[in-house]
Amino acid sequence: MKIVNGNELSIEDVCDVALQNEQISLPEDKKFWETLEKSRKFLEDYIATGVPTYGVTTDFGDSCHNQISVDKAGELQRDICTYHGIGLGPKFDHETGRAVVLARLNGNVKGGHSAIRPELAKMMVTMLNKDIIPVIPQLGSVGASGDLTPLSYLAAAIMGERKVYYKGQIVPTMQAFEAEGIKPLPIEAKEGLALMNGTSVMTAVACLAWKKAERLAKISDFLTAVTSEITRGKDTPFVAKVSEIKNHKGQCESAEYVYNIIKDSKRVFRYEDFLKTQIESLDGKGFVAQQNKIQDRYSIRCAPQINGVYRDTLRFARELITEELNSANDNPLVDIEAGRLYNTGNFYGGHICAACDYMRTALANISDLSDKQAEVIIDGKFNGLTENLIPFTPSDHPRAGLRLGFKAAQITISAIRGEVASYCFPISLTSQPTEALNQDKVSMGTISARKWAEQIDLVYLQFATHLLAAMQAVDLAGKDDFAPFTQKVHAEVRKLSAFVEDDRALDSEAESVCEWLKSTELFA
């Protein structure tokens, strides 16, 4: 049971509620409810004075010069919900919808700043716990004033309108309400803005994306470790002292993760042993062309520096996303301690947009790293194995010349890498004025979050294909010499995809490995 008080939700909390259907509740302490009631009364008393109150007794955006009487305030809120019913395109899935409702509830109860009625907060709790979740189109938000159009689908569902996910189906909202004995709740003064004028869609998408992206750091580091094993690399780049000298926490974590795998491998050299066994002595000669290079290529030697950036960007993004998740982000906002009402711009999703923009670039870099490591694994010129990872095939074998192995898999890896890189343009820079130049600088945060989520799924597919190639190389080189952890991964992958003896289509196997990567405890 998660307690929602506006201040303490984590990304993991969002994932538990969204993905595991964990129940939620509001705090029981008296002060929490008194704060909601006081802020609501403050708002009602304020608008009763006849002072124009943005979006409550005035129209919205550039039309805020149009003032209405207090008795029309509820109708106005219902109207903003209605005319924003222009979300288009594919729909967010049921899990993302749950995350949206939770994020919106958390922001709306923070400190009473949104001035919603307690019954509205309770309605959102009921919808989550009964799993009646609005069906929300993905297109229609520029990320300021918040996620107006997508969040209108939450507001409409609360009133019994539009459609919801319920018991595995999409049904009219009233059908679900009637099945559960729930009465629709008409929204009243300011509550349309409280529900819609915020960053909860982009934040929900970013929370779920972040959690999926987190395990890619470990998968990337494992791919580095197994590449080092396959190519008979050295331990030097992963020795703790090296990264400590560099100072970056993410690099230290990455190097430690790789080192903890390869230290138990019979295929990775301690540098001192490499010098003793793999380097020819000068013996007084002025020159020797060594058969073995004393340094590994950058895609191995610099991997902690590359994935370290990814790990540190994850840490930075987590901070921004968590802060946004626990913010009051609608407009106007009520401050009952100061007795003031603020017309402001907390609905601007710039921090979420920035977090997702940064993450897409960091993710593209580990995708590019994977592409280069896959080349080293698959191209027989670099690893002492066979070209394209085909089985060792004598020239008189009936299949000689008819095995191409992982040649096409490498092309697929490179194709996905190129597509992943295409997601890197900073979405924040696509801001364009809208709504009669009132919204003249917008965040585009929801688009940025959506693009990050799409990009993550591509990288999982790429890593799955890379992993198939790596496990083929492990078999060719002799799995017993590989690290125990590598052997564990190999055993699990082999449950989904057998060694490629003669060429076969690998598409369904790669997709199965992709889904395994998303859920296995080995990379949790």
N, C-alpha and C positions, 0 to 999 in steps of 0.2 A: 504494500500500500504506500503510494507516494503522497506526501503532504504538500499541497501547492499553496505557497504563501507569497509568491512574487519575488523571492530573494535567493532561493537556494537550489534551483533546478540545475542539474548537470546534463551534459550531452548523454551520459549513460542513462540518466533518468528518462530522458526523452525516448531513447531507444527501447528501454524496458516497457514503457507505456505504449509506444507505437508498434513494436514488433512482438512483444510478449503479452499484450493485452492486460498489463498490470493495472489494477484498480487505483483510483486516486481519491483523495478527500481534501476538503478545505480545513484549515486549523480549527480547533475547538475553543481556543482561548478567546475570552470576552473582548479583549482589546482589538483583535483582528476585525471582528464584526462591528464593533463600535466605530472603527475607522471607516469602514465601508458606508455605514449609515450616516456618519457625520459629513463625509465628503459628498454624498448624494444630497443631503439637506442643504449643504452650502451651495451646491450648484442650483438647486431649485429656488433657494432664496435669492441668489444672484440674478437669475434670469427674470425673476418676478419683479425686480426693480425697473425693468424696461430698458436696461443697458443692452445694446446689441452684443450678442455673444456668438462668436464665430461658429458656424455650423450647427448651432442650436436654435438661435432665433435669427440667424441670417442664412442665406444660401451659401453654397460651397465654392471654394477656389476663387476664381476671378469674379464670381457673381456674389461675393460676400457683402457688396453694398446694398443688396436687397434684404431688408429686414422684415421679419414676420412677427405676428403676435405669439405670445407664449402658448396660447391654446392650440396652435398649429405645430408645436415643436415635435410632438410624437409622429404626426403625419409626415413631417419633413424627413425624419430619420428613416421611416419606412420607404419613403420615396428614393432616398440615396441608395438604399439596398436594391430597389427595383431597377433603376436605370443603369446600375452597374452590372446588371445581368447580361453582360456581353463578353464573358470569358469564352475563349475559343480553343480549338485544337485538342490534343490528347489530354486525358484526365490524369491528375495525380492519383496514385494508387491508394488503397484503403489505409495502408500503414502510414503513408505521408499525411493523409487526411487526419489521422489520429494525432500525429505530431503537431499539426497545425492547430488543432483545437486546444491541445495542452499548452502550446506556446502562447496562444492568444489569451487563454484563461490566466496564465501566470502573469502576463503583462498587465492585464486588466484589474487584477486584485492587488498589485504592488502599491502599497502605501495609500490606497484610496484615490490615487491621482487620476484615474479614469472616470471616477464618479458614477460607476454603474450601480444599479440596484443589486442587493444581495441575491434576489431571486434569479437574476441573469447569470451570476456566477454559479449558482446551484444548477441552473439549466445546463450549462456546459459540462459540469461534473456528471450529471445524469446521462447526457448524450455519450460521453466517453465510457462511462461504466456500463451502459446498456449497449455500447458499440453501435451507435447510430451516428454515422460519420458522413459529413457532406461530401458530395462528389464535386471536385473543384477542377475546372479547366486550367491548363498550364499557361495559356497565353492571355496577356491583358494587363500585366503590371509593369510599370517603369520604375518601381521601387521607391517612389515618393510622389504623392502622399502615401507612403507605405504601399501595401498590397491591396489597394481599394477593391479592384474588380474580383480577384480570387477570394478575398475575405467576405465579399458580399454573399458568397455561396454558404458560408457559415451563418451569417446573419439571417439569410432567407430560411435556412433549415431550422433555425431556432423558432422562427415564426410558422413553421409547418409547410414551407414552400420548397419548390425544386426537388432534387433527388438526393438520396443518401445510399451509402453502403449499409446493408443490413442482412445479417445471416448469410453472407456469401453472395448476395445479389444486389443489383442496383434497383431501388424501388422508389416510388413517390414518398416524400418525407412523411406525409400523413398516414400512409399505410404502416410505416414502422412505428409511428407514435401511437396509433390505435392499437397495434399489437402489444405494445408495452404499457398501455394506459397512461400515456403522457399527453398533456395538453400543450398546444403551441403557446409560445410566449411572445406577444407583440412587443417589439422594442419601443422604448420611449425616448424622451429628450436626451440627446447626446449619445445614446447607446449605439446608434448606427455608426457614428464616427469612432466610438470606443472599440467597436468590433472590427471595423474595416480600415481605419486610418493608422495602420501599424505595420510592423516588419515581420509578422509571425509566419508567413508562408516562406519567405526566403530563409528565415532562421531555422524553421523546421527542416527544410530541404538540406540546409547546411549541416545541421546536427546529424542527420542520417548519413549524409555523404562523408562527414568527418570520420564517423565510426568505421565505415567501409574502407576509407583511405588509410586509416591508422595501421591496419594489418599489412598493407602493401609495403610498409617500411621493412618489416621482418622478411617478407617474401623476397623483396629486392636484395636484402642482405644475404639471404640463403642462396639466391642465384649467383651472387658474387662468390660465396664460399665454394659452391660446387664447381663454378668455373675455374676457380683457383685449383681445386683438386683435379679436375679434368686435365688442365694444362700443366700440372706439376709446378705450381707457383711457389712463391716463398712466403713465409709468415711475416716478414718485415713490415708491410703496410698496415698490419692489423695489431702490431704490438702496442700496448696501452701507452707507453711513453711517447710514441710518435704523435698520437692525437692529443695527448695532454699538452705537448709543446704548442700545438696549434690553437688550443683553448676552447674550441666550439663544442658545446655539450652534445649536439646531435652527432658530430663526427666521432666523439668518444664512444657514444652508445652503439653506433654502427660498427666501428672497429671491434668493440668488445663482443658484439653479437657474432660477427664473422669469426673472430679468433676462437671463441668458445666452441665453434664447430670444427674448424680446421686443426686445432691443437691435437685432436685425437685421430687425425687422418694420416695414413701411411704414404699419401701421395703429395702432401705439401711439405716442402723443405724448411727446416730451421736454417736460417741464412748461413750460420757457421758450418752446418753440415753440407750445405750446397757448395760452399767454397772448397771444402775438403774433397768432395766426391765428384763434383761436376765441372771443376775448373782445372785446366791443364797448367802445370807449373811452367814458368818461363825457363827455368834451368839454364840461366845465363844467356838465353837468346834475347835479341833486341825486339822481337815481335812475335806474337802468337795470335792467330785468328781463332778465338775460342768458339767451340761448337754450341755452347750454352750462354745465354745472356744473363747478366747479373741483376737485371731489373725486369719486372713484368710490365706489360703494356698498360697504358693509362686506364683502360676499362676495368682493370683489376687493381692496379696500384693506387688509383685515385678514387676508387669506389666509396670509401668512407667519407671522403670530402664531398662527393656528389650526393650520396644518400644522407649524409649528415645535414646538408641543406634541407632536404626533404623532411627529416625528423624535426629540425628546428622550426621549419615553416609550419609543420603540424602543431607544434607547441604554441606558436604565435597565433595561428588561426583558432585554436581551441580557446585561447583567452578572449579573443574578440567575439567569437560566437557565444561563449558562455555569458559574457557581459551583456550582449544584446538580448539573450534569452531572458535575463533577469532585469530587464529595463522596463520602464513605463514609456511606451513609444507611440502614443496617439496624440491627438491635438483637438481642442485645447486640453490643458492639464490643470488639475486642481491642487492647490497647496493649502490644506486646512490649517497648518501651523502658522503660516504667514497670512492666511486669509486672502489669498490672491488666486487669480485665474490667469494662466499663461497661454498666450497664443504663440506657438513655437513650432519647431521642426524636428522633434524627436522621431517622427515617422521616417526620416531620411535613412535609407539603408546602406549608407556609405561604408560602414565598418564590415558588414557582411559581404558587400561587393568586393572590398579590398581583400578580405580573407580568402574568398573564393578565387579572385584573380591571381593572388600570390600562389595559392595551392595548385592552380592549373599549370603554372609555369614550373613549379617544383616537381609536379607529377610528370610533366613532359620530359624533364631531365632524367628521371629514373627510367622512363620508357625508352629514351634514347640510349641510356646505359645498357639496358636489357638488349636492345637491338645490336649493339656492338659486341656484347658478350656472346650473344647467339651466333654471330659471325665467327667468333673465335672457336666456339664449340663445333659448329657445323662444317666449317671449312677445314678439310683434312690437312691443309698445309700448316696449320698452327697448333695442332694438338697431338700429333703422332698417331691419330686414329685413321679412320677411312674417310674418303670424301663423301660429304653429305650424310655421314653416319650410317652408311649401309653396312650390313654384316660383312665380315672378312670373307671375301669371295675369290677363290682361286680362278685363274684365267680359263681353266678348262671346265669350270662349273657350268651346268646348263643354263643358269640364270646370270652368268657373267655378262655385263653390259646392259642388263635389263632391270637393274636395281638403281633407283635414284634417291631413295630414302627421304631425307628431310629438306631436299632442295626447295620444294614448294612451300614447306613450312617456314623456311627463312624468308621467303618472299612475303608470306602473310604477316610475319612479325614486322617486317619493314613497312608494309602497307599500313598496318595499324599504328605503328610509330608515327608515320607521316600524318595520319588523321588525328592522333592525339596532339601532335604539335600544332595542328590547325586551330585548336581550342585556346591557344595562349594569348590571343589579342585581349588587352585589358577591356573588359566589357564596360567598366566605368567611363571609358572615353567615348562610348557610343551615345552618351546623353544628348538628347535633343529637346528643345522647348516644346511644351504641349499645353493644352488647356488654356488657350487664349493668353499665352506667355506668363500665366501665373506660376505654373510649374516649369520655370525656365531653366532650371538645373536639377536634373533628377539622378538617382543613384544607379538604376538598372540592376539593383542587387539580386532580384529574383531570377533574372536571366543568367546572371553570373553563377548563382547557386545551381540552377538547372544544368548549365553547361558543365559545371564541375562534376555533378552526379553522372552525367552521360559519359564524360571522359574517364571516370573511374571504372565504369563497366568495360570500356574498351581496353584499359590497361590490364584488367583481370584476364580478358581473353588473350592478350599478348603474353602475359606471364604464364598462362596455362600452356600455350604453344611452346614457349621457351622451355618450360619445365619438361614437357614431353621429349624435347631434343636432349635436354640435360640427362634425363634418365636413360635414354638410349645410349648416350656416351658412357654413363656409369656402367651399363651392362657390357659395352665393348671393352672398357678398360679393366673390368673385373671388380664387381661391387664390394668384394670382401676387403679391399684395400681402402675403401672410402670411410669417412667418419661415421660413427654410430648414428648420429642424427640424419646424415644423408641417407643411410641405409633405411631408416624409419620412413623418410619421405618416399624413397624408392618403393618400399613395400606397399605403401598406401596408393601410390600412383599406379602400380602394377595391378591393383585390384580393378582399376578403371580402364587401363590401356596396356595391352601386352607389348612385348618387344616387337619391333617392326622387322620381321624377317624378309618377307616379300612385300612390295609396296601395296598399300591399301589407303582408302580414304580415312582421314583422321579427324574430320570435322566434328562428328558427334562425340568422339573421345576427348577432344580438346574442350568442348563445351562442358562435358562431365567433370573434367579436371578443374575447369573454371569455377563451377559451382562448389566443388570440394574445397578449393582455395578460400572461398568466402566463408566457410563454416568450420573447417578443421581446427581442432584444438592445438595442433602442432604450431600454428601461427597466431594463436589467440593472444 
